[in-house]
Amino acid sequence: MLRAIYAGEDGEQARRESENWFGEVQASGIKEMIEASRTLIHWKEPILNFWQHRICNAVTEGKINKIKALRRRAFNYNNFQNLRLKILEQEEMTPSSPHQRV
């Protein structure tokens, strides 16, 4: 049912689907789902803005998560330049020279 919000063809349909979903969650009485729905209600307008602008930051968030995971494993990198090169390598953006700025 939650997927129906994003399956809508426009913002108004998505708004109706979200209202239906929020109502069903409240009627379910499932405490965890009600708490999750409160978070989504708080972020409802930014979520529904997707249909106005048709953009999201999922790619950026994915890259940030990859970098964070790499930093957790980066105990053996002696300096920032080595970490930077590893990040660029991971994203297949390795500069042709270690001194080249990207």
Phi and psi in degrees as GROMACS dihedral restraints (atoms count N, CA, C in turn):
[ dihedral_restraints ]
;  ai    aj    ak    al  type     phi  dphi    fc
    3     4     5     6     1   -63.1    20    10
    4     5     6     7     1   -34.5    20    10
    6     7     8     9     1   -63.9    20    10
    7     8     9    10     1   -25.5    20    10
    9    10    11    12     1   -61.5    20    10
   10    11    12    13     1   -27.8    20    10
   12    13    14    15     1   -61.5    20    10
   13    14    15    16     1   -45.7    20    10
   15    16    17    18     1   -82.5    20    10
   16    17    18    19     1   -16.4    20    10
   18    19    20    21     1   -79.5    20    10
   19    20    21    22     1   -11.8    20    10
   21    22    23    24     1   -62.4    20    10
   22    23    24    25     1   153.0    20    10
   24    25    26    27     1   -84.6    20    10
   25    26    27    28     1   -19.9    20    10
   27    28    29    30     1  -149.6    20    10
   28    29    30    31     1   174.3    20    10
   30    31    32    33     1   -63.4    20    10
   31    32    33    34     1   -35.9    20    10
   33    34    35    36     1   -67.5    20    10
   34    35    36    37     1   -41.5    20    10
   36    37    38    39     1   -64.5    20    10
   37    38    39    40     1   -40.8    20    10
   39    40    41    42     1   -63.4    20    10
   40    41    42    43     1   -39.5    20    10
   42    43    44    45     1   -62.8    20    10
   43    44    45    46     1   -44.1    20    10
   45    46    47    48     1   -63.1    20    10
   46    47    48    49     1   -44.3    20    10
   48    49    50    51     1   -62.5    20    10
   49    50    51    52     1   -39.7    20    10
   51    52    53    54     1   -66.5    20    10
   52    53    54    55     1   -40.7    20    10
   54    55    56    57     1   -62.6    20    10
   55    56    57    58     1   -41.8    20    10
   57    58    59    60     1   -60.4    20    10
   58    59    60    61     1   -45.1    20    10
   60    61    62    63     1   -64.4    20    10
   61    62    63    64     1   -44.9    20    10
   63    64    65    66     1   -59.3    20    10
   64    65    66    67     1   -40.9    20    10
   66    67    68    69     1   -64.0    20    10
   67    68    69    70     1   -42.7    20    10
   69    70    71    72     1   -66.0    20    10
   70    71    72    73     1   -38.1    20    10
   72    73    74    75     1   -64.5    20    10
   73    74    75    76     1   -45.6    20    10
   75    76    77    78     1   -60.9    20    10
   76    77    78    79     1   -40.5    20    10
   78    79    80    81     1   -69.6    20    10
   79    80    81    82     1   -24.9    20    10
   81    82    83    84     1   -67.8    20    10
   82    83    84    85     1   -31.9    20    10
   84    85    86    87     1    75.6    20    10
   85    86    87    88     1     7.0    20    10
   87    88    89    90     1   -79.3    20    10
   88    89    90    91     1   113.6    20    10
   90    91    92    93     1   -55.5    20    10
   91    92    93    94     1   -47.0    20    10
   93    94    95    96     1   -64.3    20    10
   94    95    96    97     1   -39.4    20    10
   96    97    98    99     1   -68.9    20    10
   97    98    99   100     1   -37.2    20    10
   99   100   101   102     1   -64.0    20    10
  100   101   102   103     1   -42.2    20    10
  102   103   104   105     1   -63.1    20    10
  103   104   105   106     1   -42.8    20    10
  105   106   107   108     1   -63.7    20    10
  106   107   108   109     1   -39.6    20    10
  108   109   110   111     1   -65.8    20    10
  109   110   111   112     1   -33.3    20    10
  111   112   113   114     1   -62.2    20    10
  112   113   114   115     1   -39.5    20    10
  114   115   116   117     1   -63.4    20    10
  115   116   117   118     1   -45.6    20    10
  117   118   119   120     1   -65.7    20    10
  118   119   120   121     1   -36.3    20    10
  120   121   122   123     1   -62.9    20    10
  121   122   123   124     1   -40.5    20    10
  123   124   125   126     1   -59.6    20    10
  124   125   126   127     1   -38.0    20    10
  126   127   128   129     1   -99.7    20    10
  127   128   129   130     1    14.5    20    10
  129   130   131   132     1   -56.7    20    10
  130   131   132   133     1   -51.5    20    10
  132   133   134   135     1   -62.7    20    10
  133   134   135   136     1   -47.0    20    10
  135   136   137   138     1   -60.9    20    10
  136   137   138   139     1   -35.7    20    10
  138   139   140   141     1   -65.8    20    10
  139   140   141   142     1   -45.1    20    10
  141   142   143   144     1   -70.5    20    10
  142   143   144   145     1   -17.7    20    10
  144   145   146   147     1   -62.9    20    10
  145   146   147   148     1   -18.4    20    10
  147   148   149   150     1   -53.0    20    10
  148   149   150   151     1   -39.6    20    10
  150   151   152   153     1   -75.3    20    10
  151   152   153   154     1   -19.6    20    10
  153   154   155   156     1   -81.3    20    10
  154   155   156   157     1   -41.4    20    10
  156   157   158   159     1  -106.8    20    10
  157   158   159   160     1   -21.5    20    10
  159   160   161   162     1    56.8    20    10
  160   161   162   163     1    36.4    20    10
  162   163   164   165     1  -133.4    20    10
  163   164   165   166     1   156.4    20    10
  165   166   167   168     1  -146.9    20    10
  166   167   168   169     1   170.6    20    10
  168   169   170   171     1  -106.4    20    10
  169   170   171   172     1    25.7    20    10
  171   172   173   174     1   -60.6    20    10
  172   173   174   175     1   -40.6    20    10
  174   175   176   177     1   -63.8    20    10
  175   176   177   178     1   -44.9    20    10
  177   178   179   180     1   -62.2    20    10
  178   179   180   181     1   -45.0    20    10
  180   181   182   183     1   -61.4    20    10
  181   182   183   184     1   -39.4    20    10
  183   184   185   186     1   -62.5    20    10
  184   185   186   187     1   -43.4    20    10
  186   187   188   189     1   -64.5    20    10
  187   188   189   190     1   -41.3    20    10
  189   190   191   192     1   -61.5    20    10
  190   191   192   193     1   -42.6    20    10
  192   193   194   195     1   -63.7    20    10
  193   194   195   196     1   -39.1    20    10
  195   196   197   198     1   -62.8    20    10
  196   197   198   199     1   -43.0    20    10
  198   199   200   201     1   -64.9    20    10
  199   200   201   202     1   -41.6    20    10
  201   202   203   204     1   -62.1    20    10
  202   203   204   205     1   -42.5    20    10
  204   205   206   207     1   -63.3    20    10
  205   206   207   208     1   -41.7    20    10
  207   208   209   210     1   -64.0    20    10
  208   209   210   211     1   -40.5    20    10
  210   211   212   213     1   -63.6    20    10
  211   212   213   214     1   -35.1    20    10
  213   214   215   216     1   -65.7    20    10
  214   215   216   217     1   -29.9    20    10
  216   217   218   219     1   -94.0    20    10
  217   218   219   220     1     3.5    20    10
  219   220   221   222     1   -88.2    20    10
  220   221   222   223     1    21.6    20    10
  222   223   224   225     1   -60.9    20    10
  223   224   225   226     1   -20.9    20    10
  225   226   227   228     1   -97.0    20    10
  226   227   228   229     1     4.4    20    10
  228   229   230   231     1   -87.4    20    10
  229   230   231   232     1   125.2    20    10
  231   232   233   234     1   -79.1    20    10
  232   233   234   235     1   -23.8    20    10
  234   235   236   237     1  -150.9    20    10
  235   236   237   238     1   170.5    20    10
  237   238   239   240     1   -62.4    20    10
  238   239   240   241     1   -37.7    20    10
  240   241   242   243     1   -59.4    20    10
  241   242   243   244     1   -41.3    20    10
  243   244   245   246     1   -66.1    20    10
  244   245   246   247     1   -40.1    20    10
  246   247   248   249     1   -63.8    20    10
  247   248   249   250     1   -43.9    20    10
  249   250   251   252     1   -59.0    20    10
  250   251   252   253     1   -45.6    20    10
  252   253   254   255     1   -63.1    20    10
  253   254   255   256     1   -37.5    20    10
  255   256   257   258     1   -65.9    20    10
  256   257   258   259     1   -40.8    20    10
  258   259   260   261     1   -62.9    20    10
  259   260   261   262     1   -46.4    20    10
  261   262   263   264     1   -63.0    20    10
  262   263   264   265     1   -39.3    20    10
  264   265   266   267     1   -63.0    20    10
  265   266   267   268     1   -43.3    20    10
  267   268   269   270     1   -61.0    20    10
  268   269   270   271     1   -36.2    20    10
  270   271   272   273     1   -92.0    20    10
  271   272   273   274     1     9.1    20    10
  273   274   275   276     1    56.4    20    10
  274   275   276   277     1    42.8    20    10
  276   277   278   279     1  -123.7    20    10
  277   278   279   280     1    28.8    20    10
  279   280   281   282     1   -60.3    20    10
  280   281   282   283     1   127.2    20    10
  282   283   284   285     1   -68.0    20    10
  283   284   285   286     1   154.5    20    10
  285   286   287   288     1   -69.8    20    10
  286   287   288   289     1   -23.0    20    10
  288   289   290   291     1  -131.1    20    10
  289   290   291   292     1   141.4    20    10
  291   292   293   294     1   -60.8    20    10
  292   293   294   295     1   -17.9    20    10
  294   295   296   297     1   -94.4    20    10
  295   296   297   298     1    -8.2    20    10
  297   298   299   300     1   -75.0    20    10
  298   299   300   301     1   134.3    20    10
  300   301   302   303     1   -86.6    20    10
  301   302   303   304     1   139.6    20    10
